[in-house]
Amino acid sequence: MWKIIFPLFLFSVSCSENKTSFKKKGIVSLSPSLTEIVFALGKGDSVNCVTTYDNFPEDVKKIPKVGGFLDANIERILQCNPKLVLITEMHLDLKKKLKEIGIPYLELRTRSVSEIRQSIVKLSEKLVVSDKGHAIIKEMDRQLKIKSCMDNIRKKVLVTLGRSAPTLKNVVGAGRGTYLDELIVMAGGKNVLEGKVFSYPSLGAESLVALAPDIIIDIVPSGGHKKDWDSIPFLKTPRIFIVNDSHMYSPGVRIVESLKLMRKIICGSDN
């Protein structure tokens, strides 16, 4: 009983505080990707709070934060006077709490191009702007048909993310079934991790050498440099590209920009 009463108590206290902080009920987004979709749908003014990882579009930087992607504070969420909380499949514990308290939420996924399209549709319907959502998808599909640079032999590409720059600790690769895997293929490359079981496998020095990539696209939000890879004894030195564009690690409406960048790296041209 206390598990139910305590959250309700928090909710009632937060509501009283919200009368001054957030008079208008709004959206609380716990995913940068979903925040971008809301803004693309023209509903950015309805967003009350986001995570500390949200940085696009520029206006989102002024919006109050509730914490990180996975450690958002439930009390802070309630203080944001939410009419809808946007979550992902990774917010299992928070989902239970929201359900107990009775706060409306919408779970959306952006792990693949297909899921991004579905999320745009679902969110546009929820926000009653379905025409805008379908227009975004139509334009996205048109631009995703970009011609690849596929030669007789596809270049072997490794996309990495998650490392603790400037070291190579915690290197994770983008495997099959991920949006980055799809982008590699669309751009004309061959994912060196296509045969791996896990979507995002951890990669040590031996694994990196064995994969023998022609190209490494190293997604690092900040602090990364090509020289960080000097410690890996590749038999043939791959071309290494350090990428810190936020759309590369925040899959959503800007996935077309990610494809163009991927193609430019793999093909050596953006035409």
N, C-alpha and C positions, 0 to 999 in steps of 0.2 A: 504493500500500500504506500509506504514511504517513497518508493521509487517513482510512483505516479504523482504523489502530492508535492514532492520537492521540485520537480521540473515545472509543475503548474505554479508553484510559489515563485520560482524564478521568472516565469513568464509574466505573472501579474506585476511583479516589481519592475521588470524591464519595461512593461507597457506604460507604467506611470512615468518612467524616466524618458521614454520616447516622446512624450507629449512636448518636450522642449527640444530634444535632439533631432528626432525624425517625426514631424507632425504628419507627414504623408507616408502611407504604406508604400513599400517599393520592393524591388528585386534584390536579393542577396546572391551574388554569384561566387561560387567556390572553385571556379575553373577559368583561367585566362581565355581559353578557347571559347568557352560559352559566353563570356563577357563580350568578346569580339563579335560574336554572332548577334547578340542583343543590340549592340551599337549599329551593326550593318543593317539590321532590320528597322533602324530608326527609332529605337526605344531606349537609347542611352540615358535619357532624362528620367527614366523610371528606375534606374539602378541606385540603390541606397548605399550598398557596401560591396567590396570585393576583397581579394586576397592581396598579400604583400607582393605576390609575383606578377600581378597585373600591371602592364606598362603600355598597352596599346588599346585604343587610340590615345592620343595625348591627354584628352580630357579625363581619362580614367585615373590618371596619377593624382588627381585632386579628390578622388572619392575615398571616404573613410575605409580603413582596412579592418578585417576581422581576424587576421592571423595568416598562417601559411596555407598551402594547398591541402595538407592533411592534418594540420593542427589548429584549425579554425576554432575559436573559442565560442562555445554554445551561448554563453551569457552575452557575449558581444553581438552574436547573430540576433538574439532576441532584442537587444537594444537598437538594432537597425530597423525595427518595426517592419519585419518582412511580410509581404503578401505572397511571396513565392521565393523559395530557395532552390537554386540550380546546383545540382550535385552530379557526380560521376559514379561509376561502378566501384570506385575505390573508397567511397565515403560510407562504408557499411555501418560503422558504429554511429556516426552522425545521423544516418538515415533512420536508425531505430529511435534515437532521441527525438528527432523531429516528428516521427510518427506518434510517439508517446504524448508529446506536448500538443499535437494537433496543428502543427505548422505545415502549410501546403509546400510540397517540393516536387521537382521534376528531375528525374534521373536521365541523363543523356550521355552518349558515348561518342568519342571522336578518334578511335584507334585506327580507323581506315577511311578511305575516301567514301565508301558506301555509308559508313556510320556518320560521317560529317554531313552528308546529304540528308540522311534521315533526321539528324538533330536539327538541321536548319528548318526542315518541314514541320517537325513536331513543335519546335519553339515558336515558329511563325504562327502556327495554329493556336497555340496557347496564348500568344499575345495579340491574337486577332488581326494579324497582318499577313495572312497566308499568301496573298497576291505578291507581296514583296519577297516572301521566302521563295516562291517558285521562280520569280524573276532572277534572284541571286543564283539559284541552281542552274537555270538555263544559261546564264552568262558563264558560270563556272565550268559547266560541261563543254561549252564552246571553246573556252581557252585551254581546257585540259586535253584537247585533241591536238595539241602542239606536235609538230612532226619531230620524231626522235632522230638521233644521228646514228642509227643502227648500221654498223658495218658488217662485214662477213663474220668478224669475231668481236663480240661485245667485250668491252673493258670490264675487268673485275673490280667492283666497287665495294668498299667497306665504309659504312656510316657509323661513327661512334658518338656517344654522348654519355654524360653523367660523370666524367672523370674529375678528380680533384686537382685542377690545374694549379701550378705548373707540372705536377707529377702525373704519372699515368695510372695512379691508383683508382680503383673503382670504374675502370673502363667497361662500358656496356655497348654492345653492338645492336643495330637494328636488323632483326631477322625477318623471316617470312611472315606475312599476314599483317605487317605494320604499315602505316601510311608511308613511311620512309622507304620501305621495300617497294611499294607500288610506284613511288616517284622515281626510284632508280630504274625500274623497268620501263616506265613511260618515257624517260629521258634517253633510253637506249643503252643502259648499262646492264651488268649482271651482278646481282647481289652475291657476294662470296659466302654469305650466311644463309642462303636459300635452303640448304639442306639441314639446318639446325632445328632441333625440336622446339626450343624456347623462342619466344618472340623477341626477348631482349636478353641474350646470354652474356654472362660476364666473360671478359677476355683477358687472359694473362699474356706475358711476353711470348711464351712458347706457342700459344694459340695464334697470336698475331703473325708470327713468323710463318707458321704452317699455312695460314690462309693466303699468304702471298698476294695481296691486293695490288692492282695497278694504280688505284686511286683511293686515298683515304679522305673522307669528308668528316672532319672533326668538329662536331657541334659543341661549342663552349661559350656560354653566356658572357664570360669575361676572363681575362688573364691567360688565355692559351696562346702558345706560339709553336711554330713548326719545329724549332729546336728541341721541344719537349720530347719528340719522338726519336731523337738521336740515340737513345739507349737501346732501341730495338734493333737487333742485328739482322735486318731483312737481307735476303740473298740478292734481291733486286730492289733498289730504293724506289718506293712508290711516290707518286705525286701527292703531296699533302696540302689540303686546303683547310684553313681554320675559319669556321663560320660562326658568327655570333648574332645573326639576324633572328629576331624573336619569332618570326613566323615558322622557322624551321623546327622549333621545339614547342610550338603552340599551335597544333593542327586545327584549322578552322576555315573561315572564309578566305584567308590569304594563302591557301594551299597552292593556288595558281602561281603566286610569287615564288613559292618553294620549288615548284617544278621548273620554272624558268631559270632559277639559280642553279638547280641540279643539272639541267641541260647545258648551261653555260660551262660548268665545271667539267662535265663528262665529255662534251663535244668540243669544248674550246671555243664555242660561239653561242650567242644568244639569238641568232637568226632562225 
